[in-house]
Amino acid sequence: MQENDNVILLENGGTKIFLDKESLSVRVEKDNVAWETVSGAASFAVGFEHSARVWISLNQAENKQFSPIDSGFLQGVRIHLGPFSSNGKIIGVQADVTVLLNTHSGELVFEVHGISCGTENEVSEVIWPGSFAFSGDRETDYTVVPAMQGYLIPANWQKPIRRYHKGMMFDRDAYMPWWGQVKEGNGYLAIIDTPNDARLSVEHLPLVHTHAEVVWIHSLERFDYSRKLRVRFAKDLNYVGMAKMYRRYVRSLGKLRTLAEKQLRNPKLSELIGSAVVHTSVHTRIAPESYYFDKEHPENNDFAVPFEERALQLAALQQKYAGKLYVHIDGWGRNGYDNLHPDVLPPSPKGGGWEGMRKLQKVCRDEHILLALHDNYRDFYHDADTYNPELTIKHRNGEQEFCDYWAGGAHSWLCTTLSKGYLERNHDKLNENGLYPDGVYIDVFAVVPGDECYDPRHRMTRTECMAYRASCFEEIRSRGMIISSEEPTDWAVPYLDLVHHAPYALYPGPGEGPAIGIPTPLFSLVYHDAIVVPWSLDRGAWGIPETDLGLLHGLLNAGVPYLPIQPSDNEIPIVKTMARLHQLIGSLEMTNHEFMDGSWRQQRTTFADGTIIEVDLDGDRYTIQMADGELISEADVHL
């Protein structure tokens, strides 16, 4: 390490790191490419309420103290900052951050070690180190964003990029805690090593810049633990290389649990591989205050298709399809779908009650159909038997969340500290009444970021919330059932066998519209062999770009197909093709993805056994070259 009045230099193996002591900007030079953080981007926010929040740059510190750090593999500097000056006012915040170079791996590490605020200042967010400056007009330069399945933003992309929830980690803005950028053929991968209280901010201003940075968030008004960002620079690094680098990182943490490993714990999972997924419902009841309430046709607000009728439909489907089926049942509870959670028992009387549900189970057993139930241990409906506002999640101001959008009407959030107890109670009661489902879908646990609760009787951090959710998943697995949730957010993948879907981010979406950026299967490149992902087949289905056939994305990602309970004759052959493909390679790693032409519309994926899948999204065509040489091709798809 070298230092003068203006700059601190870290150097190792062809990598040079320059820290400007005045602006606190960081410049990285490697392989004849320079990356420099935006001056003033490193900052913190004072104030918990968005309307009153004030951002102050870290370089506005009245005092800056630089202390060297030198260990067996880390070399760098700790920077103590504070107090700060803003608009002539002294802000009594003290901050400790670091810039470290791993002299063994070449990795650059940024840390936030401590934020002390005093009694008058409330620090809600911290940005360190800030985004790297990134602009230009080259299509070959791009930003890699793991929002939902993933997308690329070419530097010359002239369309807006929408973020759904300000980049909150483990939401649709960021299934996985990493991002990257490629410039002049070289790139970097940034891994958020402490992701639970963070968000990934991405700002794309067409023809101006694309800025991507981690924002560290307070946890219950505090910054009690160190936050860490790891950045790896490499020559000829592209989005596939980034995904594989992140996969190795996950494996090094012991969190890459493949489907093969999960099958050892639950052999029933082998029956899911190569299945078609049937999503159906029994009872629908819509409260008058719900968004879905139909004032013009009141008969649409409370109706049921009994368990026995669904059983007959499933038996007929199996006769027609003659393959593996996994059926997900909504609306089996007392008042139907999205009602009365978590007090949903007994089963819907309109659907046939306990006896009707047992008959459905028997038919599924006889027809070798896996039977799974929708469940929910976050939404706490105000007309549930045990509803009590003392059990709900509370915000900083002591108020509870309120929502009446969904079918069951008014509800708040059940504090996750209590979720597992309700789950155990409900599934014990199901077992006592002769019901042993093959799988359980716990709604929203894997798509909604971790909750925080300020109620002193059941205070909870985001990290604790995710641990409580994981304990619910593990409870289901311990009972020999397949466990699923809504979408495959990174923290939950080790615990889940299946999700509802993992499609692409759309504008204005998330469900409908054109794609945001260039849809790219980043998630599949990391986790294809770790979780089962179903895909809708229709054009412009939920999460499928409006001009694309979901079938083609499903094949490209080698997922399992959705199958209607009463399918058309045209659907059966393609569902069988997709299910067979998953049976053969669904448990294998996706080793590569390529764009085959300049339009981004012809794509190729490769899997660990050598299987190659090519799709033409404009021509509605696909080709599958199996590892044994078999060629499956459809010149023109008709659904």
KACORPE-V225649 format. One record per residue. N is the residue number from 0. PHI is phi in degrees with one decimal (999 if undefined). OMEGA is omega in radians with two decimals (none if undefined). NEAR is the number of other ideal C-beta (glycine too) atoms within 10 Angstrom. Layout:
# KACORPE-V225649
n phi omega near
N PHI OMEGA NEAR
N PHI OMEGA NEAR
This chain:
# KACORPE-V225649
n phi omega near
0 999 3.10 16
1 -122.1 -3.08 9
2 -144.9 2.92 14
3 -131.0 -3.06 8
4 -65.3 -3.01 6
5 -112.2 -2.94 11
6 -137.9 2.92 13
7 -110.5 -3.10 20
8 -113.2 2.98 13
9 -112.7 -3.07 22
10 -141.8 3.11 15
11 -163.5 2.99 15
12 53.0 3.11 10
13 87.4 3.09 11
14 -107.0 3.09 18
15 -119.3 3.12 14
16 -119.2 3.12 22
17 -111.5 3.05 18
18 -106.6 3.09 23
19 -77.8 -3.02 16
20 -71.5 3.13 17
21 -89.2 -3.06 11
22 -86.6 -3.05 17
23 65.4 3.03 26
24 -75.4 -3.10 21
25 -119.9 3.12 23
26 -116.5 3.13 17
27 -114.9 3.07 20
28 -119.2 3.14 16
29 -154.2 3.09 19
30 54.0 3.08 15
31 64.5 3.06 10
32 -123.4 -3.14 16
33 -111.3 3.04 15
34 -124.0 -3.10 20
35 -135.2 3.13 15
36 -69.2 -3.12 25
37 -68.8 -3.13 17
38 -61.2 3.13 15
39 87.9 -3.13 15
40 -68.2 3.09 22
41 -65.5 -2.96 26
42 -163.2 3.04 19
43 -142.4 -3.13 27
44 -108.8 3.04 19
45 -102.5 -3.13 20
46 111.6 -3.13 15
47 -85.9 3.13 15
48 -85.8 -3.06 10
49 -58.4 -3.08 9
50 -67.6 -3.09 5
51 -110.7 -3.03 9
52 -75.6 3.11 13
53 -123.2 3.13 13
54 -96.2 -3.13 13
55 -128.6 3.14 19
56 -70.3 3.11 18
57 -62.4 -3.12 25
58 -74.4 3.06 19
59 -88.2 3.12 16
60 -63.0 3.08 21
61 -66.4 3.12 11
62 -129.6 3.06 10
63 -130.3 3.13 14
64 -118.4 -3.08 12
65 -113.5 -3.12 13
66 -121.9 -3.11 11
67 -70.5 3.03 11
68 -125.3 3.14 14
69 -146.9 3.10 12
70 -115.4 -3.12 10
71 -66.2 -3.12 7
72 -143.6 3.12 12
73 -117.8 3.09 15
74 -132.9 -3.13 19
75 173.3 -3.00 25
76 -145.0 2.97 22
77 -98.1 -3.10 16
78 -116.5 3.06 23
79 -98.5 -3.01 16
80 -125.8 3.02 22
81 130.2 -0.11 22
82 -70.1 -3.05 16
83 -119.3 3.11 24
84 -118.4 3.13 12
85 -144.0 3.13 14
86 53.0 3.10 7
87 78.1 -3.11 5
88 -112.9 3.10 8
89 -85.0 3.11 11
90 -104.6 -3.01 22
91 -81.3 3.11 13
92 -102.2 3.05 24
93 -117.6 -3.10 17
94 -136.0 3.03 24
95 -121.9 3.10 18
96 -131.6 3.13 22
97 -132.4 2.91 20
98 -126.4 -3.04 23
99 -131.7 3.06 23
100 -114.2 3.07 25
101 -77.5 -3.04 18
102 -73.2 3.09 19
103 -89.5 -3.05 11
104 -98.7 -3.06 13
105 82.5 -3.12 15
106 -73.5 3.08 18
107 -99.4 -3.06 25
108 -121.9 3.05 17
109 -118.0 -3.11 23
110 -131.3 2.92 21
111 -115.0 -3.01 23
112 -96.7 -3.09 16
113 -163.6 3.04 14
114 -128.0 3.06 22
115 -112.3 -2.92 13
116 -111.4 -2.98 21
117 72.8 -3.07 13
118 -94.8 -3.04 6
119 -99.9 -3.04 9
120 -119.1 -3.11 19
121 -115.8 3.13 18
122 -87.0 -3.07 23
123 -101.6 -3.12 19
124 -145.9 3.10 21
125 -134.1 3.02 23
126 -109.6 3.05 21
127 -152.8 0.22 26
128 -94.2 -3.01 26
129 94.2 -3.05 24
130 -78.6 2.95 22
131 -77.9 3.06 24
132 -61.6 -3.07 17
133 -150.0 3.13 21
134 -153.4 3.12 14
135 134.7 -3.10 15
136 -127.2 3.14 10
137 -91.9 3.09 12
138 -66.5 -3.11 14
139 -77.1 2.99 13
140 -93.8 -3.06 20
141 -157.6 3.07 26
142 -108.7 -3.08 25
143 -109.7 -3.03 27
144 -126.6 -3.13 31
145 -85.2 3.07 27
146 -81.0 -3.00 27
147 50.7 -3.13 28
148 -62.6 3.06 24
149 131.4 3.02 26
150 -153.9 3.02 23
151 -108.3 3.02 21
152 -118.6 3.06 23
153 -59.4 -3.11 20
154 -58.6 -3.12 22
155 -97.1 -3.12 15
156 -65.9 -3.00 20
157 -105.8 3.11 9
158 -114.4 3.14 13
159 -69.6 3.07 11
160 -115.5 -3.11 20
161 -94.4 2.99 18
162 -108.2 -3.02 21
163 -75.4 -3.02 16
164 -135.9 3.09 14
165 57.5 3.06 14
166 78.5 -3.09 22
167 -57.2 -3.07 19
168 -66.0 3.14 27
169 66.5 2.99 25
170 -117.2 -3.14 22
171 -67.5 3.08 22
172 -74.5 -3.06 24
173 -160.1 3.02 29
174 -56.2 -3.06 28
175 -119.6 -3.04 28
176 -90.2 3.09 24
177 -157.5 2.98 28
178 -155.6 3.11 27
179 -160.9 3.07 28
180 -141.8 3.12 25
181 -122.5 -3.14 25
182 -142.9 3.10 20
183 53.4 3.08 13
184 83.8 3.12 14
185 -115.6 -3.06 18
186 -149.7 3.02 25
187 -136.1 3.00 22
188 -115.5 3.09 24
189 -109.6 -3.14 25
190 -110.2 3.09 22
191 -82.4 -3.00 22
192 -72.8 3.10 19
193 -124.1 -2.91 18
194 -88.3 -2.93 23
195 -64.9 3.11 22
196 -119.4 -3.07 24
197 -155.6 2.96 25
198 -138.9 3.14 24
199 -105.1 -3.13 26
200 -88.1 3.09 21
201 -129.4 3.10 23
202 -124.1 3.10 14
203 -115.5 3.03 24
204 -106.1 -3.04 11
205 -50.1 3.11 14
206 65.6 3.10 11
207 -115.3 3.13 9
208 -164.8 2.93 15
209 -128.0 -3.11 25
210 -108.9 3.10 21
211 -129.8 -3.09 21
212 -157.9 3.05 23
213 -87.6 3.05 32
214 -116.9 3.14 22
215 -85.2 -3.03 23
216 -110.6 3.07 21
217 -63.6 3.03 19
218 -121.3 -3.07 17
219 50.1 3.05 15
220 72.7 -3.07 14
221 -133.6 2.95 12
222 -117.2 -2.97 23
223 -88.3 -3.08 12
224 -135.3 -3.10 14
225 -71.8 3.07 13
226 -106.5 -3.02 23
227 -137.9 3.02 19
228 -119.1 3.13 23
229 -114.4 -3.09 19
230 -122.5 -3.11 18
231 -118.3 -3.13 22
232 -104.1 -3.12 19
233 -154.8 3.06 17
234 -76.4 3.11 12
235 58.0 3.13 10
236 -86.2 3.07 21
237 -118.5 -3.05 19
238 -64.2 3.09 26
239 -66.9 3.10 19
240 -60.2 3.10 17
241 -63.4 -3.13 27
242 -60.9 -3.13 27
243 -71.4 3.07 17
244 -64.0 3.11 17
245 -66.9 3.11 24
246 -59.1 3.11 19
247 -63.9 3.09 10
248 -61.9 3.13 19
249 -61.4 3.12 20
250 -61.7 -3.12 12
251 -65.5 3.10 9
252 -87.0 -3.09 9
253 76.8 -3.06 8
254 -106.7 3.08 13
255 -90.7 3.14 18
256 -103.0 -3.06 19
257 -76.9 3.08 17
258 -60.4 3.10 21
259 -62.3 3.10 14
260 -68.3 -3.13 12
261 -65.7 3.11 24
262 -65.6 3.10 17
263 -65.2 3.11 10
264 -82.3 -3.13 14
265 -140.5 -3.11 19
266 -57.7 3.14 10
267 -60.4 -3.12 15
268 -61.2 3.13 22
269 -62.6 3.11 14
270 -74.9 3.12 18
271 -79.2 -3.12 26
272 -61.8 3.14 20
273 81.6 3.12 20
274 -85.4 2.84 24
275 -98.3 -3.08 25
276 -100.6 3.12 28
277 -108.5 -3.12 25
278 -112.3 -3.09 19
279 -142.8 -3.05 17
280 -141.2 3.13 18
281 -108.7 -2.99 25
282 -126.9 3.05 25
283 -121.1 3.05 22
284 -136.2 -3.04 23
285 -114.8 -3.13 23
286 -70.6 -3.10 22
287 -57.4 -3.10 10
288 -83.0 -3.09 11
289 -69.8 3.05 20
290 -57.4 -3.03 11
291 -87.9 -3.10 14
292 -64.4 -3.09 15
293 -101.1 -3.11 11
294 -71.7 -3.08 8
295 -78.0 -3.09 5
296 -131.8 -3.05 7
297 -59.0 3.13 11
298 -65.2 3.13 7
299 -81.5 -3.04 13
300 -95.8 3.11 17
301 -158.0 -3.12 14
302 -150.4 -3.10 13
303 -144.2 2.89 20
304 -110.3 -2.96 17
305 -57.5 3.10 19
306 -51.7 -3.09 27
307 -65.2 3.11 16
308 -67.8 3.07 15
309 -62.5 3.12 27
310 -61.4 3.11 23
311 -63.6 3.12 14
312 -64.0 3.14 17
313 -68.7 3.09 22
314 -63.0 3.11 15
315 -66.3 3.11 13
316 -62.7 -3.13 23
317 -65.0 3.07 20
318 -63.3 -3.11 9
319 -79.6 -3.03 12
320 -88.3 3.10 18
321 55.7 3.11 10
322 -155.7 3.14 17
323 -68.2 3.11 21
324 -131.1 3.03 23
325 -125.8 -3.08 25
326 -107.2 3.11 27
327 -104.7 -3.08 22
328 -105.8 2.95 24
329 -92.5 2.95 19
330 64.8 3.14 25
331 -88.9 -3.07 26
332 -77.5 -2.96 28
333 -53.4 -3.14 20
334 -107.0 3.09 24
335 94.1 -2.99 25
336 -64.1 3.10 22
337 52.1 3.11 27
338 -135.2 2.93 28
339 64.2 3.13 23
340 -58.6 0.07 25
341 -94.1 -3.07 25
342 -99.1 -2.96 19
343 -91.2 -3.09 26
344 -89.5 0.06 16
345 -77.0 3.11 13
346 -59.3 -3.04 26
347 -50.6 3.05 25
348 -60.5 3.11 13
349 -64.1 3.14 21
350 -83.6 -3.14 25
351 120.5 3.03 23
352 63.0 -3.10 16
353 -57.9 -3.06 16
354 -65.7 3.12 13
355 -62.5 -3.13 23
356 -68.6 3.08 29
357 -65.5 3.11 16
358 -66.4 3.07 17
359 -60.6 3.13 28
360 -60.4 -3.12 20
361 -63.1 3.13 13
362 -62.6 3.12 20
363 -61.9 3.10 24
364 -63.7 -3.11 13
365 -62.9 -3.09 11
366 -94.5 3.14 16
367 58.3 3.09 11
368 -107.3 3.06 23
369 -72.9 -3.09 23
370 -112.4 -3.13 24
371 -127.2 -3.08 24
372 -115.4 2.98 24
373 -72.2 3.12 22
374 -148.2 -3.09 23
375 -156.9 3.12 26
376 -127.9 3.00 23
377 -120.9 3.12 22
378 -72.2 -3.07 21
379 -117.1 -3.02 28
380 -75.1 -3.02 26
381 -69.5 3.07 16
382 -101.2 3.04 14
383 -67.9 -3.06 21
384 -56.4 -3.03 11
385 -105.4 -3.11 12
386 -58.4 3.11 19
387 -151.4 -3.11 9
388 -59.3 3.11 12
389 -69.8 -3.11 10
390 -99.1 -3.04 19
391 -93.8 3.06 22
392 -66.9 3.13 22
393 -115.0 3.07 23
394 -82.6 -3.13 12
395 -56.2 -3.09 12
396 -85.3 3.12 8
397 86.2 -3.13 8
398 -85.5 3.09 12
399 -99.8 3.07 17
400 -67.4 3.06 14
401 -136.3 3.10 11
402 -148.2 3.03 14
403 -132.9 -3.07 16
404 -70.7 -2.99 12
405 -78.2 -2.95 21
406 -55.1 -3.06 21
407 -77.9 3.08 27
408 81.6 -2.96 22
409 -59.6 3.07 15
410 -156.9 3.03 27
411 -123.2 -3.13 21
412 -104.2 3.01 20
413 -70.0 3.09 25
414 -63.2 -3.02 24
415 -66.2 3.05 25
416 -59.7 -3.07 18
417 -105.2 -2.97 17
418 -62.4 -3.04 23
419 -64.0 3.11 18
420 -61.1 3.08 12
421 -64.2 -3.13 22
422 -60.8 -3.14 21
423 -60.5 3.13 13
424 -59.6 -3.07 14
425 -64.7 -3.08 20
426 -76.8 2.98 20
427 -64.2 3.13 11
428 -66.4 3.07 12
429 -59.7 -3.14 20
430 -63.0 3.13 12
431 -61.7 -3.14 8
432 -103.4 3.00 15
433 80.0 -3.12 12
434 -111.2 -3.12 18
435 -132.4 -3.11 13
436 -62.1 3.11 23
437 -81.9 -3.10 20
438 -155.2 3.10 24
439 -136.7 3.05 25
440 -106.6 3.09 24
441 -97.5 -3.03 25
442 -62.9 2.96 21
443 61.5 -3.11 15
444 -56.1 3.09 29
445 -112.0 2.92 27
446 175.7 3.05 20
447 -88.4 3.12 21
448 -58.7 3.11 23
449 -55.3 3.10 24
450 -87.1 2.95 20
451 -119.3 -3.13 23
452 -126.7 -3.11 23
453 -97.6 3.13 16
454 -66.8 -3.07 18
455 -62.2 3.14 7
456 -78.4 3.08 10
457 -152.2 -3.13 16
458 -60.5 -3.00 14
459 -153.7 3.03 21
460 -88.9 3.07 18
461 -62.0 3.13 21
462 -60.9 3.11 17
463 -65.1 3.13 19
464 -58.9 -3.13 24
465 -65.6 3.07 22
466 -66.6 3.09 15
467 -66.2 3.09 20
468 -62.7 3.13 26
469 -60.0 3.13 18
470 -65.5 3.06 14
471 -68.4 3.09 24
472 -59.2 -3.10 23
473 -67.3 3.08 14
474 -61.9 3.11 18
475 -63.0 -3.14 24
476 -61.9 -3.12 19
477 -64.2 3.12 11
478 -91.8 3.06 17
479 81.6 -3.10 13
480 -107.3 3.03 22
481 -75.9 -3.07 24
482 -113.2 3.14 27
483 -139.3 3.03 29
484 -148.8 -2.90 26
485 -74.9 -3.10 20
486 -140.5 -2.93 25
487 -87.5 3.06 29
488 -67.4 -2.91 27
489 -51.9 -3.05 23
490 -62.5 -3.02 23
491 -90.6 -3.04 24
492 -56.3 3.13 21
493 -60.8 -3.05 19
494 -97.7 -2.99 22
495 -99.4 3.00 27
496 -98.4 -2.92 25
497 -150.7 2.99 24
498 -129.8 3.10 21
499 -69.2 3.08 23
500 -172.7 3.05 22
501 -145.1 -3.02 24
502 -87.5 -3.01 29
503 -102.7 3.09 24
504 -76.2 -3.10 27
505 -122.0 3.13 22
506 -116.6 -0.03 17
507 -78.4 2.95 12
508 47.8 0.18 20
509 -76.4 -3.00 23
510 -87.1 -2.98 12
511 -131.3 3.03 15
512 118.1 3.08 15
513 -73.6 -3.11 14
514 -69.4 2.94 21
515 -87.6 -3.12 27
516 63.4 3.13 25
517 -103.3 -3.13 18
518 -56.3 -3.04 25
519 -144.2 -3.03 25
520 -79.2 -3.13 24
521 -63.6 -3.12 28
522 -62.4 -3.13 28
523 -64.5 3.11 25
524 -62.6 3.12 26
525 -90.3 -2.85 29
526 -124.3 -3.05 27
527 -54.9 -3.08 27
528 -88.5 -3.08 21
529 -113.6 -3.05 23
530 -159.1 3.13 25
531 -93.6 -3.09 26
532 -122.2 3.06 25
533 -80.8 3.12 25
534 -131.4 3.00 26
535 -74.3 -3.03 21
536 -94.1 -2.95 24
537 -74.2 3.06 14
538 -71.3 3.11 17
539 64.9 3.07 18
540 -63.5 -3.08 22
541 -56.0 3.12 15
542 82.1 3.10 26
543 -106.4 3.12 27
544 -49.0 -2.91 24
545 -58.0 -3.13 13
546 -94.5 -2.97 12
547 -103.9 2.96 22
548 -80.8 3.08 24
549 -59.0 3.11 24
550 -52.4 -3.07 27
551 -67.4 3.07 25
552 -67.0 3.10 26
553 -63.2 3.10 29
554 -67.1 -3.13 28
555 -56.8 -3.14 22
556 -91.9 -3.14 23
557 48.7 3.09 26
558 -95.7 3.05 27
559 -94.9 -3.09 26
560 -90.9 2.86 24
561 -80.5 -3.13 24
562 -135.1 3.08 26
563 -61.5 -3.13 14
564 -68.1 3.05 16
565 -129.9 -3.01 11
566 -79.3 3.01 17
567 -79.8 3.12 8
568 -64.3 -3.13 7
569 -68.5 -3.06 11
570 -76.2 -3.02 19
571 -58.6 -3.08 17
572 -61.1 -3.10 10
573 -71.7 3.06 20
574 -63.2 3.11 23
575 -63.1 3.11 16
576 -61.8 -3.10 17
577 -67.4 3.13 25
578 -65.8 3.11 24
579 -63.9 3.11 15
580 -59.3 3.13 23
581 -66.3 3.10 27
582 -57.8 -3.07 15
583 -82.9 -3.02 20
584 -129.6 -3.11 25
585 -63.1 3.14 22
586 -102.4 -3.11 22
587 -107.8 3.10 19
588 -70.4 2.91 20
589 -79.7 -3.01 26
590 -91.8 -3.11 16
591 -158.2 3.00 14
592 -139.9 -3.12 22
593 -139.9 2.90 13
594 -93.1 -2.96 15
595 -87.6 3.11 13
596 -148.4 -3.07 9
597 -72.9 -3.10 8
598 -85.6 -3.06 10
599 70.0 -2.97 17
600 -100.3 3.03 16
601 -109.8 -2.99 17
602 -132.6 -3.12 21
603 -136.8 2.98 16
604 -120.6 3.12 23
605 -128.0 -3.09 18
606 -118.6 -2.93 22
607 -60.9 3.14 14
608 -89.6 -3.13 13
609 99.7 3.09 14
610 -60.3 -3.14 21
611 -123.3 3.13 15
612 -120.6 3.11 24
613 -122.6 3.09 20
614 -131.7 3.02 28
615 -117.5 -3.03 17
616 -70.7 3.09 20
617 -82.2 -3.10 11
618 -92.0 -3.11 13
619 54.3 -3.13 18
620 -128.1 3.07 17
621 -147.0 3.04 23
622 -139.7 3.10 16
623 -120.6 3.07 22
624 -103.8 -3.09 17
625 -72.2 -3.09 18
626 -62.4 -3.13 14
627 -87.4 3.11 9
628 98.6 3.13 7
629 -63.1 3.14 10
630 -113.4 3.08 8
631 -115.8 -3.05 14
632 -139.1 3.06 10
633 -130.1 -3.08 18
634 -66.0 -3.09 10
635 -152.9 -3.04 7
636 -87.1 3.06 18
637 -125.4 3.10 7
638 -111.4 none 13
